[in-house]
Amino acid sequence: MRTPINEALLRHFKDLRDGDHGDAVTREDKERVFARAVELLDPVARRALDEANADLLLGTGQVVASGVTRSREGGLNAMWSLTWRQQRESGVQPIAVVAHFGCDFHHPHLRGNTVGDWPLNVFDEADAAGQLDTLRVIAAGDAHNLVFQESYRLMPAITTPAHH
């Protein structure tokens, strides 16, 4: 039985082989597929960030979503961000899950603010649900890198006396 992570990779590799993205061939159709993928991923991304909020930030953070926006270069982006007081005060980026479809990309990808790309090949609810572990890893990677950039003091679970 294949894992959801490997299923996503296989869909990605098939797209590269076949020159499409799911059933979409034109940029316009691929952008529609991207917008639908963002809708499908919304509850999954929120869950991954809500878990990070509960575990690392003791519920002090807030998840905000941008929806689909067009970049200056002509690509599409969507971002789910987990912000909290210590992060804002320190000036570091929030923990994030970012879906992006660059104007010169063959198909879209996922990333964090500090971690690199992962294929975004989500075509239905099952595909989206299968990305939960990937989104958790993206959020955890961002949390790790933000602490590395700034300090462990960013994390209320470490600095709140009753929890460490």
Phi, psi and omega per residue, in radians:
M1 nan 2.265 -3.135
R2 -1.405 2.578 3.066
T3 -1.401 2.740 3.085
P4 -1.031 -0.602 3.133
I5 -1.119 -0.767 3.134
N6 -1.255 -0.572 3.036
E7 -1.046 -0.768 3.121
A8 -1.083 -0.719 3.101
L9 -1.099 -0.746 3.130
L10 -1.116 -0.706 3.067
R11 -1.062 -0.720 3.113
H12 -1.062 -0.845 -3.116
F13 -1.140 -0.641 3.096
K14 -1.142 -0.694 3.067
D15 -1.000 -0.806 -3.137
L16 -1.105 -0.741 3.135
R17 -1.113 -0.761 -2.990
D18 -1.617 -0.208 3.128
G19 1.331 0.357 3.136
D20 -2.266 -2.997 3.058
H21 -2.445 1.685 -2.960
G22 1.158 -2.161 3.078
D23 -1.652 -0.058 -3.060
A24 -1.497 2.413 3.128
V25 -2.054 -0.770 -3.101
T26 -1.438 2.752 3.105
R27 -1.013 -0.743 -3.133
E28 -1.040 -0.790 3.121
D29 -1.172 -0.689 3.116
K30 -1.115 -0.608 3.093
E31 -1.178 -0.635 3.063
R32 -1.124 -0.730 3.104
V33 -1.096 -0.714 3.102
F34 -1.051 -0.831 -3.132
A35 -1.050 -0.709 3.098
R36 -1.172 -0.701 3.110
A37 -1.054 -0.703 3.113
V38 -1.078 -0.766 3.082
E39 -1.021 -0.811 -3.108
L40 -1.163 -0.613 -3.113
L41 -1.371 -0.340 -3.030
D42 -0.889 -0.937 -3.124
P43 -1.169 -0.507 -3.122
V44 -1.272 -0.782 3.104
A45 -1.106 -0.739 3.114
R46 -1.092 -0.682 3.122
R47 -1.106 -0.827 -3.136
A48 -1.033 -0.756 -3.132
L49 -1.293 -0.604 3.062
D50 -1.106 -0.650 3.089
E51 -1.132 -0.758 3.087
A52 -1.098 -0.696 3.107
N53 -1.056 -0.833 -3.118
A54 -1.130 -0.799 -3.017
D55 -1.382 -0.756 -3.033
L56 -1.666 -0.600 -3.022
L57 -1.899 0.063 3.131
L58 0.952 0.605 3.096
G59 1.344 0.199 -3.099
T60 -1.502 -0.133 -3.090
G61 -1.590 3.064 3.116
Q62 -2.404 2.299 3.080
V63 -1.633 2.231 3.071
V64 -2.214 2.543 -3.126
A65 -2.141 2.452 -3.109
S66 -1.510 -0.399 -2.911
G67 1.259 -3.104 -3.115
V68 -1.367 2.236 3.076
T69 -2.258 2.739 3.098
R70 -1.713 2.316 3.120
S71 -1.344 2.875 3.091
R72 -1.040 -0.550 -3.121
E73 -1.388 -0.187 3.108
G74 1.860 -0.035 3.090
G75 -1.460 -3.115 3.110
L76 -2.031 2.557 3.126
N77 -2.435 2.693 2.935
A78 -2.570 2.432 -3.090
M79 -2.373 2.375 2.951
W80 -1.954 2.124 -3.073
S81 -2.075 2.475 3.022
L82 -1.937 1.921 -3.121
T83 -1.956 2.694 3.089
W84 -2.731 2.864 -2.994
R85 -0.938 -0.903 -3.064
Q86 -1.085 -0.645 3.119
Q87 -1.149 -0.827 -3.134
R88 -1.104 -0.758 -3.125
E89 -1.135 -0.553 -3.123
S90 -1.442 -0.287 3.130
G91 1.418 0.149 3.070
V92 -1.474 2.848 3.134
Q93 -1.181 2.747 3.041
P94 -1.289 2.929 2.915
I95 -1.231 2.359 -3.037
A96 -2.539 2.696 2.868
V97 -2.053 2.169 -3.076
V98 -2.128 2.227 2.956
A99 -1.786 2.256 -3.135
H100 -2.489 2.538 -3.124
F101 -2.337 1.509 -3.098
G102 -1.016 2.645 -3.065
C103 -1.065 -0.420 3.129
D104 -1.922 0.247 3.133
F105 -1.456 2.602 3.034
H106 -1.266 -0.606 3.124
H107 -2.787 2.953 -3.026
P108 -1.386 2.930 -3.136
H109 -2.448 2.901 3.018
L110 -1.957 2.654 3.036
R111 -2.830 3.069 2.987
G112 -1.903 -2.978 3.044
N113 -1.277 -0.470 -3.085
T114 -2.163 -0.065 3.139
V115 -2.021 2.651 -2.976
G116 -1.377 -2.958 -2.936
D117 -1.346 2.560 3.013
W118 -2.370 2.475 -3.115
P119 -1.043 2.440 3.042
L120 -1.936 1.632 3.131
N121 -2.159 1.288 -3.092
V122 -2.014 2.091 -3.090
F123 -2.124 -0.219 3.111
D124 -2.682 3.106 -3.079
E125 -1.074 -0.646 3.137
A126 -1.139 -0.717 3.079
D127 -1.061 -0.761 -3.123
A128 -1.108 -0.826 -3.141
A129 -1.059 -0.605 3.133
G130 -1.179 -0.202 3.135
Q131 -1.582 -0.014 -3.074
L132 -0.970 -0.832 -3.129
D133 -1.107 -0.669 3.097
T134 -1.085 -0.781 -3.138
L135 -1.168 -0.616 3.057
R136 -1.087 -0.745 -3.135
V137 -1.172 -0.689 3.092
I138 -1.061 -0.826 -3.141
A139 -1.112 -0.745 3.135
A140 -1.147 -0.687 3.095
G141 -1.095 -0.746 3.077
D142 -1.071 -0.809 -3.142
A143 -1.013 -0.795 3.131
H144 -1.048 -0.862 -3.079
N145 -1.166 -0.600 3.106
L146 -1.177 -0.695 3.063
V147 -1.132 -0.704 3.100
F148 -1.069 -0.717 3.131
Q149 -1.203 -0.642 -3.005
E150 -1.968 -1.443 -3.077
S151 -3.097 2.757 3.025
Y152 -1.047 -0.344 -3.116
R153 -1.101 -0.205 3.064
L154 -1.189 -0.395 -2.972
M155 -1.776 1.864 3.122
P156 -0.963 -0.537 3.132
A157 -1.113 -0.345 3.114
I158 -1.697 -0.579 -3.019
T159 -1.693 -0.260 3.131
T160 -1.418 2.082 -2.992
P161 -0.901 -0.694 -3.077
A162 -1.257 -0.193 -3.013
H163 -1.985 -0.085 -3.105
H164 -1.918 nan nan
